């Protein structure tokens, strides 16, 4: 399954709830470390999810702070590393669509 095949669904979900493509991109870039140009390149190449995450410049170390249920699974308990990364991204987009503030979505460790 390609990231580019699912990406429009992320955008549509967010836009349907009054959020923007730019906010979706911000979530994706926060999680993966891609630049705007790097993200656009991956979408254009129709990269698989596996390759998309394997080639991510810097997977965010704060991703482990993403917790909760998505698609009936607790993201923090998913054992397959690739599936967990996909579900982390799903969770970010879900929170965006639910109206959460970006400061809450893009997790930072508590000081």
C-alpha positions in Angstrom: 0.0 0.0 0.0 1.4 3.4 -0.9 1.5 6.4 1.3 0.4 8.5 -1.6 -2.7 6.3 -1.9 -3.8 7.0 1.7 -2.6 10.6 2.0 -5.6 12.1 0.1 -7.8 10.4 2.7 -5.9 12.0 5.5 -6.4 15.4 3.9 -10.1 14.8 3.2 -10.7 13.7 6.8 -9.1 16.8 8.1 -10.7 19.2 5.7 -14.1 17.7 6.3 -13.7 18.8 9.9 -12.4 22.3 9.1 -8.7 21.6 9.2 -6.2 22.1 6.4 -3.8 20.1 4.2 -1.0 22.2 5.7 -1.9 21.0 9.2 -1.9 17.4 7.9 1.5 18.0 6.4 2.7 19.5 9.6 1.7 16.3 11.5 3.4 14.1 8.9 6.6 16.1 8.9 6.6 16.2 12.7 6.4 12.5 12.9 8.9 11.7 10.1 11.3 14.6 9.8 10.5 15.1 6.1 10.8 18.6 4.7 7.9 20.0 2.6 9.9 19.1 -0.6 10.8 15.7 0.8 7.2 14.9 1.6 6.1 16.0 -1.8 8.7 13.8 -3.4 7.6 10.8 -1.5 4.0 11.4 -2.5 5.0 11.8 -6.1 7.0 8.6 -6.1 4.0 6.7 -4.6 6.3 5.2 -2.0 5.0 2.3 0.0 4.4 2.9 3.7 7.3 0.7 4.5 9.7 2.7 2.3 8.1 6.0 3.5 9.0 5.3 7.1 12.3 3.6 6.4 13.5 6.6 4.4 12.1 9.1 6.9 14.9 11.5 7.7 14.3 11.5 11.5 11.4 9.6 13.1 10.3 11.8 16.0 11.6 10.4 19.3 8.5 11.8 21.0 6.3 9.5 18.9 6.2 7.2 21.9 4.1 9.8 23.7 1.3 9.1 21.2 -1.1 6.9 23.1 -4.7 5.8 22.8 -6.9 3.7 20.6 -7.1 3.9 16.8 -8.9 1.3 14.7 -9.6 -0.7 17.9 -5.9 -1.0 18.9 -3.9 0.8 21.6 -1.1 2.3 19.6 1.4 2.0 22.4 0.8 -1.8 22.4 1.3 -2.5 18.7 4.2 -4.9 18.4 4.9 -4.6 14.6 7.2 -1.5 14.3 5.8 -0.6 10.8 2.2 -1.0 11.8 2.8 1.1 15.0 4.3 3.9 12.9 1.3 3.8 10.6 -1.1 3.9 13.5 0.8 6.8 15.1 0.2 8.8 12.0 -3.5 7.7 11.9 -3.8 8.8 15.5 -2.3 12.2 14.8 -4.7 12.8 11.9 -7.6 11.5 13.9 -6.8 14.0 16.7 -6.4 16.8 14.1 -9.9 16.0 12.7 -11.3 15.9 16.2 -10.2 19.6 16.7 -7.3 19.1 19.0 -4.9 22.0 19.1 -1.6 21.5 17.2 0.4 22.0 20.5 -1.3 19.0 21.9 -1.1 16.9 18.8 2.6 17.5 18.3 3.8 16.0 21.6 6.6 17.3 23.6 8.0 15.7 26.8 6.7 17.3 29.9 9.3 19.5 31.6 
